[in-house]
């Protein structure tokens, strides 16, 4: 059964806020996320700074690692230009 708090967080936070929350909750640094997502630390920083969107591959890795629904990460949010 899905945790109600997890469901609330998935529904209330934009994908980047959710990633930041997960990083804090799991005590992960940028380096750790880079390893989990198989991308560079610079790419993680750009994602966290709303400069680069989430690819399907990154969303899949996030879902697998954190056991969340794809819809939690596959939602619109505004990128910085």
Backbone bond lengths (Angstrom), bond angles and torsions (degrees), N, CA, C in turn:
res aa  C-N    CA-C-N  psi(-1)  N-CA   C-N-CA  omega(-1)  CA-C   N-CA-C  phi
1 X - - - 1.459 - - 1.529 109.53 -
2 X 1.300 115.61 137.82 1.462 121.37 -176.56 1.526 110.30 -73.25
3 X 1.315 116.83 138.68 1.441 123.50 177.82 1.531 109.09 -68.94
4 X 1.333 117.32 129.82 1.466 121.26 -177.86 1.519 112.08 -62.75
5 X 1.342 117.46 -36.59 1.458 120.26 178.74 1.524 109.76 -65.09
6 X 1.334 117.37 -43.27 1.460 120.43 177.60 1.514 110.55 -59.62
7 X 1.305 117.20 -42.76 1.469 121.46 179.83 1.526 110.33 -62.32
8 X 1.329 116.24 -44.76 1.464 121.01 178.90 1.525 110.48 -61.18
9 X 1.328 116.96 -45.99 1.465 120.47 179.97 1.517 111.14 -62.03
10 X 1.318 117.10 -42.08 1.463 121.06 178.98 1.520 110.89 -61.43
11 X 1.320 117.01 -39.48 1.456 121.51 -175.39 1.526 113.48 -81.21
12 X 1.325 117.45 -27.88 1.459 120.97 -173.27 1.527 114.36 -95.63
13 X 1.312 117.55 -27.26 1.455 120.84 -175.82 1.522 110.70 -97.69
14 X 1.333 116.45 144.69 1.461 117.32 172.33 1.530 107.31 -71.62
15 X 1.314 119.23 165.54 1.464 120.54 -174.93 1.531 114.67 -55.20
16 X 1.315 118.05 -36.82 1.458 120.27 -178.62 1.524 110.41 -73.69
17 X 1.320 117.19 -41.71 1.466 120.22 175.49 1.525 110.48 -60.07
18 X 1.327 116.55 -37.99 1.458 121.08 178.47 1.532 110.60 -64.93
19 X 1.326 117.28 -42.63 1.467 120.50 177.93 1.533 110.15 -61.68
20 X 1.329 116.79 -44.74 1.469 120.74 178.92 1.530 109.71 -60.63
21 X 1.322 117.04 -44.03 1.467 120.98 178.23 1.530 110.80 -60.03
22 X 1.326 116.39 -45.65 1.462 120.64 -179.97 1.524 111.16 -63.11
23 X 1.319 116.33 -40.41 1.466 120.08 177.98 1.528 110.35 -61.94
24 X 1.317 116.92 -43.84 1.464 120.46 179.19 1.520 110.76 -66.18
25 X 1.317 116.23 -45.63 1.462 121.99 -177.13 1.525 111.84 -62.90
26 X 1.328 116.75 -36.90 1.466 121.58 -178.19 1.531 112.49 -98.90
27 X 1.358 115.36 7.25 1.464 121.68 179.69 1.534 111.97 53.08
28 X 1.321 114.72 50.03 1.462 121.63 -179.35 1.521 110.38 -103.57
29 X 1.303 115.77 140.56 1.457 122.90 174.91 1.530 108.92 -97.28
30 X 1.316 115.89 172.02 1.468 121.23 178.09 1.531 110.08 -56.06
31 X 1.318 117.42 -41.67 1.462 121.32 179.28 1.530 111.07 -59.13
32 X 1.330 116.49 -42.02 1.462 120.79 179.47 1.529 110.83 -63.15
33 X 1.333 116.37 -43.55 1.463 119.88 179.70 1.525 110.66 -65.82
34 X 1.310 116.61 -36.74 1.468 120.19 177.67 1.532 109.44 -61.09
35 X 1.317 116.89 -43.06 1.465 120.88 178.12 1.525 111.23 -64.93
36 X 1.320 117.31 -45.38 1.469 122.02 -179.60 1.521 110.77 -60.77
37 X 1.331 116.17 -41.90 1.463 121.02 -174.65 1.525 113.48 -91.24
38 X 1.323 116.44 -4.89 1.474 122.08 -178.63 1.531 111.62 57.77
39 X 1.337 114.86 45.46 1.462 121.80 177.15 1.524 108.01 -135.46
40 X 1.318 116.98 171.10 1.465 120.56 -179.91 1.533 110.76 -75.69
41 X 1.321 114.42 159.51 1.468 119.61 176.11 1.532 110.38 -62.03
42 X 1.324 116.91 -37.16 1.461 121.09 179.20 1.529 110.95 -61.50
43 X 1.325 115.79 -39.03 1.462 120.63 179.10 1.532 110.04 -65.98
44 X 1.338 116.65 -40.67 1.470 120.51 177.01 1.522 110.02 -61.06
45 X 1.330 116.81 -45.33 1.468 120.86 179.56 1.526 110.21 -60.46
46 X 1.328 117.32 -42.54 1.465 120.30 178.50 1.525 111.25 -63.16
47 X 1.318 117.42 -38.89 1.468 120.59 176.39 1.528 109.78 -63.09
48 X 1.330 117.05 -48.21 1.468 121.34 -177.56 1.527 112.35 -66.19
49 X 1.333 116.32 -22.95 1.466 121.06 177.81 1.525 112.14 -96.02
50 X 1.331 116.46 14.78 1.464 122.51 176.24 1.529 112.75 61.54
51 X 1.319 118.21 30.04 1.457 121.28 -179.91 1.524 112.52 -97.29
52 X 1.333 116.53 -23.73 1.466 122.16 -178.99 1.525 108.12 -133.19
53 X 1.319 116.02 136.70 1.453 120.55 177.95 1.518 112.41 -77.89
54 X 1.310 115.89 169.23 1.458 122.35 179.23 1.524 110.05 -86.06
55 X 1.316 116.62 126.75 1.463 120.91 176.78 1.528 109.33 -81.40
56 X 1.328 115.87 166.88 1.461 120.00 177.07 1.525 111.09 -60.33
57 X 1.332 116.76 -38.45 1.469 120.78 -179.74 1.534 110.63 -64.39
58 X 1.314 117.14 -42.61 1.465 120.57 179.94 1.517 110.10 -66.85
59 X 1.324 117.05 -42.71 1.468 120.77 177.66 1.524 110.14 -59.69
60 X 1.310 117.30 -43.76 1.473 120.92 178.78 1.520 111.27 -60.50
61 X 1.319 117.42 -43.26 1.469 121.12 -179.93 1.531 111.05 -66.18
62 X 1.337 116.55 -40.09 1.465 120.04 177.50 1.529 111.07 -62.89
63 X 1.314 116.12 -44.90 1.473 120.76 179.94 1.520 111.04 -61.99
64 X 1.326 116.49 -43.95 1.459 120.98 -179.40 1.529 110.70 -64.42
65 X 1.324 116.94 -46.66 1.474 121.38 -175.89 1.522 112.31 -68.14
66 X 1.347 116.84 -41.07 1.458 120.21 -173.28 1.532 113.31 -104.84
67 X 1.317 116.91 2.68 1.475 122.35 176.47 1.531 112.08 55.99
68 X 1.331 115.05 47.44 1.459 121.16 179.13 1.524 110.16 -117.13
69 X 1.312 115.40 163.12 1.463 121.20 178.34 1.521 110.42 -72.25
70 X 1.310 115.74 147.41 1.463 121.14 178.27 1.523 111.18 -59.19
71 X 1.309 117.09 -34.10 1.465 120.91 -178.42 1.531 112.74 -63.22
72 X 1.323 117.69 -20.11 1.465 120.43 177.88 1.521 111.36 -66.27
73 X 1.337 116.72 -31.87 1.455 121.46 -177.36 1.526 112.91 -105.97
74 X 1.301 116.44 -18.31 1.463 121.20 -175.25 1.525 110.15 -98.89
75 X 1.336 114.20 59.06 1.464 120.78 179.69 1.522 108.32 -131.06
76 X 1.312 116.44 154.15 1.470 118.74 -178.28 1.523 112.66 -69.40
77 X 1.297 114.67 144.11 1.460 123.03 171.11 1.519 106.98 -154.18
78 X 1.293 115.98 156.75 1.465 120.78 -173.10 1.530 111.05 -85.54
79 X 1.326 115.74 129.48 1.459 122.02 175.15 1.530 109.33 -88.59
80 X 1.333 115.81 149.47 1.469 121.53 175.31 1.521 107.73 -82.92
81 X 1.314 115.96 139.84 1.467 118.30 179.18 1.508 111.98 -101.31
